[in-house]
Amino acid sequence: MVFVKKLVLDVLKPHQPNALEFCEAIASAGNDYRVHLTVLEVDEKTETLQITVEGNAIDSATLLARINDLGGSLHSIDEVEVHSES
């Protein structure tokens, strides 16, 4: 079986929820998710973020749905780490 261990995402989001609330909501999408968020750019209505999510088995569909539910949109997946375990 293959498990996603790390994702680095480029995300555009509105100013609300703020970065802390956004991180907490993303982290709560999994049992053991560790989330690192960096604000790369701020304009009048939006923020561009780099979000790193690490965990034992990241559910990417649930994670991306959570980002969308928070008003964010995925620009790109910039880095992926997967492990194959038998």
VOGU-3710 file (C-alpha; in Angstrom, 3 decimals, decimal comma):
1> mvfvkklvld> 0,000/0,000/0,000  1,176/3,533/-0,751  0,755/6,320/1,820  1,053/10,067/1,244  3,351/11,399/3,966  3,906/15,011/2,890  2,235/17,570/0,612  3,400/21,103/-0,139  0,553/23,150/-1,596  0,254/26,605/-3,149
11> vlkphqpnal> -3,139/27,926/-2,034  -5,064/31,161/-2,559  -7,515/32,081/0,213  -9,578/35,069/1,341  -8,362/37,025/4,388  -10,893/35,236/6,603  -10,450/32,767/8,148  -7,071/34,025/9,326  -3,903/31,941/8,952  -4,158/30,341/12,399
21> efceaiasag> -7,808/29,331/11,959  -7,037/28,050/8,456  -4,138/25,905/9,786  -6,200/24,519/12,648  -9,028/23,539/10,301  -6,625/21,805/7,923  -4,887/19,975/10,783  -8,242/18,748/12,084  -8,887/16,990/8,737  -6,647/14,127/9,912
31> ndyrvhltvl> -5,680/12,357/13,117  -1,987/13,228/13,087  -1,578/16,058/10,576  1,221/18,556/11,146  0,658/21,800/9,238  3,141/24,545/8,427  1,739/27,645/6,720  3,718/30,511/5,188  2,001/33,619/3,825  3,770/34,399/0,554
41> evdektetlq> 1,720/37,337/-0,668  -1,163/39,523/0,505  -3,354/41,690/-1,668  -6,574/43,589/-1,110  -8,856/40,532/-0,903  -6,691/37,404/-0,814  -3,565/35,750/0,546  -1,257/33,354/-1,269  -0,016/30,594/1,022  2,468/27,768/0,989
51> itvegnaids> 1,066/24,985/3,135  3,052/21,920/4,147  1,040/19,025/5,556  2,740/15,969/7,027  1,183/12,827/8,458  1,273/9,039/8,376  -1,435/8,674/5,721  -2,717/11,973/4,321  -6,124/11,752/2,667  -5,569/14,249/-0,136
61> atllarindl> -9,225/14,331/-1,232  -10,412/15,200/2,280  -7,616/17,724/2,681  -8,451/19,502/-0,595  -12,174/19,472/0,251  -11,383/21,137/3,603  -9,354/23,853/1,828  -12,272/24,471/-0,559  -14,771/24,555/2,332  -12,654/27,306/3,924
71> ggslhsidev> -12,852/29,401/0,721  -9,384/28,481/-0,517  -8,395/27,269/-3,947  -5,474/25,047/-4,853  -3,042/26,631/-7,310  -0,547/23,783/-7,408  0,891/20,784/-5,634  4,550/21,741/-5,322  5,970/18,733/-3,485  4,807/15,216/-2,645
81> evhses> 6,329/12,480/-0,515  4,849/8,984/-0,571  5,976/5,732/1,054  5,205/2,230/-0,097  4,583/-0,158/2,786  3,716/-3,817/2,516
//
